[in-house]
Amino acid sequence: MIPFHVALRSFYITEYIGKNQLIILSFVIIILLLIAIVIYMHKSKQKAAASLKKVQELSEESSRLQNAFIANMTHELRTPLNAIIGFTNILAETDTLSHDERILLLQEINMNRNFLVQMIDDLLDYSKLETNTLEFQDEEIDVNAVMSDLCGLINSQPRQSGIQVEFTERIARCRLRIDKKRFLQVLKNLLDNALKYTDNGGVQMGYRRAADGRLYFYVADTGCGMDEEGRKRIFDRFVKMNYNIRGTGLGLAITKAIVEHYGGSIGVESKKGEGSTFYFTLPAKVEYREYGKF
């Protein structure tokens, strides 16, 4: 039998060792927690630095695009204004012009005036989109009639390439409940874009019902086309594929915003040198199903 004082000493030694182990274990846990906190803070700092760098890059890119846009707009506004002033002075100061020459000068003045008005409209619409104040006034429209009228209007305008727009595919009878002005704006932007970049071949537009029931509209051209990088950026604001061609770089961004307002989507299929097909879809809910007289 172990003497009592020996057992008591053994108990205190065991308890002492147990307490020491507990203290050591606690110390180890604290160290591990501190290490984990340091690692977490380091990773958070790295993420914050990466996020800050990305924000800075986006800010720099946005600043670059805005500077390019301002420089481009200064040039774009000056060009039609100079043309209008110059041709007007010729008409006012020259008495020997023939009737045909006067008509030609007036056509040039009107063309530059229309381009100037379009630029101002794009800037106003973009400003409204930025402040979420772009207005939509929905009504029932006959899609075929609206698209046919637009096709005729565009084909009546003289252009150097002589290319005409063909309305090649349609649903027999189709109504939409949509803002007519905005619907026309979408189609006209796509058609104007196609005509700008197409010197040979043709431009076609049409629409059909997709397999999922949505309405699929398209504008196809045989123009210069674009590469993958161009397809990714084409709907961004201030972007132009060719800065030698007139335009604000806002038309397609505005078009995208209008389509998305109605729950639709927009995209482009294109290959460099093989033309492009711009398309947008509208959900079936915008279609007015109660067909009747228009």
C-alpha positions in Angstrom: 0.0 0.0 0.0 1.4 3.5 -1.0 1.8 5.8 1.9 -0.6 8.7 2.0 2.0 11.5 1.7 3.5 9.7 -1.4 0.1 9.4 -3.0 -0.7 13.1 -2.3 2.7 14.2 -3.8 1.9 12.1 -6.8 -1.5 13.7 -7.2 -0.1 17.2 -7.1 2.6 16.3 -9.6 0.1 14.8 -11.9 -2.2 17.8 -11.5 0.8 20.2 -12.1 1.7 18.3 -15.3 -1.9 18.4 -16.4 -2.1 22.1 -15.8 1.1 22.7 -17.7 -0.2 20.6 -20.7 -3.4 22.6 -20.6 -1.5 25.9 -20.6 0.8 24.7 -23.4 -2.2 23.5 -25.4 -4.0 26.8 -24.9 -0.8 28.7 -25.9 -0.5 26.6 -29.1 -4.2 27.2 -29.9 -3.7 31.0 -29.5 -0.6 30.9 -31.7 -2.5 29.0 -34.4 -5.4 31.5 -34.2 -3.0 34.4 -34.5 -1.3 32.7 -37.5 -4.8 32.1 -39.1 -5.7 35.8 -38.4 -2.4 37.0 -40.0 -3.0 34.7 -43.0 -6.6 35.9 -43.4 -5.5 39.6 -43.1 -2.8 39.0 -45.6 -5.1 37.4 -48.1 -7.7 40.1 -47.5 -5.1 42.7 -48.1 -4.1 41.0 -51.3 -7.7 40.8 -52.4 -8.2 44.5 -51.5 -5.1 45.4 -53.5 -6.2 43.3 -56.5 -9.7 44.9 -56.3 -8.2 48.4 -56.0 -5.9 47.7 -59.0 -8.9 46.5 -61.0 -10.9 49.6 -60.0 -7.9 51.7 -61.0 -7.6 49.9 -64.3 -11.3 50.3 -65.0 -11.1 54.0 -64.0 -8.2 54.5 -66.3 -9.9 52.7 -69.2 -13.1 54.7 -68.6 -11.1 57.9 -68.5 -9.3 56.9 -71.7 -12.6 56.1 -73.4 -14.2 59.3 -72.3 -11.2 61.4 -73.5 -11.3 59.6 -76.8 -15.0 60.1 -76.9 -14.7 63.9 -76.3 -12.0 64.2 -78.9 -14.0 62.2 -81.3 -17.2 64.2 -80.6 -15.3 67.5 -81.1 -14.3 66.3 -84.5 -17.7 64.8 -85.3 -19.6 68.0 -84.4 -17.2 70.2 -86.3 -17.3 68.3 -89.5 -21.1 68.6 -90.3 -21.2 72.1 -88.9 -18.4 73.2 -91.3 -20.1 71.4 -94.2 -23.4 73.1 -93.5 -21.8 76.5 -93.2 -19.7 76.0 -96.2 -22.4 74.7 -98.5 -24.8 77.4 -97.3 -22.3 80.2 -98.1 -21.8 78.7 -101.6 -25.6 78.8 -102.2 -25.9 82.3 -100.8 -22.9 83.8 -102.6 -22.9 82.0 -106.0 -25.4 83.1 -108.6 -24.1 80.9 -111.4 -25.1 77.5 -109.9 -27.3 75.3 -112.0 -30.5 73.8 -110.7 -28.8 70.4 -110.3 -25.9 71.9 -108.5 -28.2 73.6 -106.0 -30.1 70.4 -105.4 -26.8 68.5 -104.8 -25.7 71.2 -102.3 -29.0 71.1 -100.5 -28.8 67.3 -100.3 -25.4 67.6 -98.7 -26.7 70.2 -96.2 -29.6 68.0 -95.3 -27.4 64.9 -94.9 -25.1 66.8 -92.5 -28.0 68.3 -90.7 -29.6 64.9 -90.1 -26.2 63.5 -88.9 -25.9 66.4 -86.5 -29.4 65.9 -85.1 -28.7 62.1 -84.7 -25.6 62.8 -82.7 -27.5 65.2 -80.4 -30.3 62.6 -80.0 -27.8 59.9 -79.1 -26.1 62.2 -76.5 -29.5 63.0 -74.9 -30.7 59.4 -74.9 -27.4 58.3 -73.4 -27.7 61.0 -70.7 -31.2 59.7 -69.9 -30.0 56.1 -69.7 -27.3 57.1 -67.3 -29.9 58.7 -65.0 -32.6 56.1 -65.7 -35.0 58.7 -67.1 -35.4 57.4 -70.6 -39.1 57.4 -71.4 -41.1 54.5 -72.9 -44.6 54.9 -74.2 -45.9 51.5 -75.2 -48.6 51.0 -77.9 -49.8 48.3 -80.2 -47.9 48.2 -83.5 -48.1 46.2 -86.7 -44.5 44.9 -86.9 -44.6 44.2 -90.6 -45.9 47.6 -91.5 -43.4 49.4 -89.3 -40.4 47.4 -90.6 -41.6 47.8 -94.3 -41.9 51.6 -93.8 -38.5 51.8 -92.3 -37.0 49.7 -95.1 -38.6 52.0 -97.7 -37.4 55.2 -95.9 -33.8 54.0 -95.7 -33.8 52.8 -99.3 -35.1 56.3 -100.4 -31.9 57.9 -99.0 -29.1 58.1 -101.5 -25.8 56.5 -100.5 -22.5 56.1 -102.3 -22.5 52.3 -102.2 -25.9 52.1 -103.7 -26.8 49.2 -101.3 -30.4 48.6 -100.6 -32.0 47.0 -97.5 -34.1 43.9 -98.1 -36.9 42.9 -95.7 -36.5 39.1 -96.3 -38.3 37.2 -93.5 -41.4 37.9 -91.5 -44.3 36.3 -89.6 -47.6 36.6 -91.6 -49.3 38.7 -88.9 -47.6 40.1 -85.8 -48.3 42.8 -83.4 -46.2 44.0 -80.5 -47.0 46.1 -77.5 -43.9 48.3 -77.4 -42.7 51.8 -77.7 -42.8 52.4 -81.5 -40.1 55.1 -81.4 -37.7 52.9 -79.4 -38.4 49.9 -81.6 -37.6 51.9 -84.7 -34.5 53.3 -83.0 -33.2 49.8 -82.3 -33.8 48.7 -85.9 -32.5 51.9 -87.4 -29.3 51.8 -85.3 -28.6 48.2 -86.5 -29.3 49.1 -90.1 -27.2 52.3 -90.1 -24.4 50.3 -88.5 -24.6 47.6 -91.2 -24.7 50.2 -94.1 -21.7 52.0 -92.7 -19.5 49.0 -92.9 -20.8 47.4 -96.1 -19.4 48.5 -99.4 -20.4 45.5 -101.5 -23.1 42.8 -101.3 -26.2 43.7 -99.4 -28.0 44.2 -96.1 -31.0 42.0 -95.0 -33.3 42.3 -92.1 -36.1 40.1 -90.9 -37.6 38.3 -87.9 -39.1 34.9 -87.0 -40.3 33.0 -84.0 -37.5 31.1 -82.2 -37.9 27.6 -80.8 -38.4 29.0 -77.3 -41.3 31.2 -78.4 -39.3 34.4 -78.4 -39.3 36.7 -81.4 -35.9 36.8 -83.1 -35.0 39.9 -85.1 -31.8 40.2 -87.2 -29.9 42.5 -89.5 -27.3 40.7 -91.6 -24.7 42.4 -93.8 -21.8 41.3 -96.1 -19.4 44.0 -94.8 -16.0 43.9 -93.2 -17.0 41.9 -90.2 -15.0 41.9 -86.9 -12.8 39.7 -84.8 -13.5 38.2 -81.4 -12.3 41.2 -79.5 -14.5 43.4 -81.5 -17.5 41.2 -80.8 -16.9 41.4 -77.1 -16.7 45.2 -77.1 -19.1 46.3 -79.8 -22.0 47.1 -77.4 -19.9 49.0 -74.9 -20.3 52.8 -74.7 -17.9 55.0 -76.6 -16.6 52.1 -78.7 -16.1 52.4 -82.5 -14.6 49.7 -84.6 -13.3 52.3 -87.1 -12.7 55.9 -86.0 -12.6 57.0 -89.6 -16.3 56.3 -89.9 -18.8 58.8 -88.6 -20.6 58.1 -85.4 -20.7 58.7 -81.7 -20.0 55.2 -80.5 -23.2 55.3 -78.5 -25.8 53.9 -80.9 -25.3 50.2 -80.1 -25.0 50.8 -76.3 -28.3 52.6 -76.4 -29.8 49.8 -78.6 -28.7 47.2 -76.0 -30.3 49.2 -73.2 -33.6 49.5 -75.0 -33.8 45.8 -75.8 -32.9 44.8 -72.2 -35.6 47.2 -70.9 -38.1 44.8 -72.5 -36.5 41.7 -71.1 -34.8 40.8 -74.4 -31.2 40.1 -75.3 -28.9 41.3 -78.1 -25.8 39.9 -79.7 -23.7 39.6 -82.9 -22.3 36.8 -85.0 -19.4 37.9 -87.2 -16.1 36.9 -88.8 -13.4 39.3 -90.0 -14.0 39.9 -93.7 -17.2 37.8 -93.9 -19.9 40.2 -92.7 -21.9 40.4 -89.5 -25.4 39.4 -88.2 -26.7 41.6 -85.4 -29.7 40.1 -83.6 -32.0 40.8 -80.7 -34.8 38.8 -79.1 -38.0 39.9 -77.4 -40.0 37.8 -75.0 -43.3 36.4 -76.1 -45.1 38.5 -73.5 -44.6 41.7 -75.5 -46.5 40.2 -78.4 -50.1 41.3 -78.7 -52.0 38.1 -79.5 -55.5 39.5 -80.2 -55.0 39.8 -83.9 -57.5 41.9 -85.9 -57.7 45.0 -88.1 -54.9 47.5 -87.8 
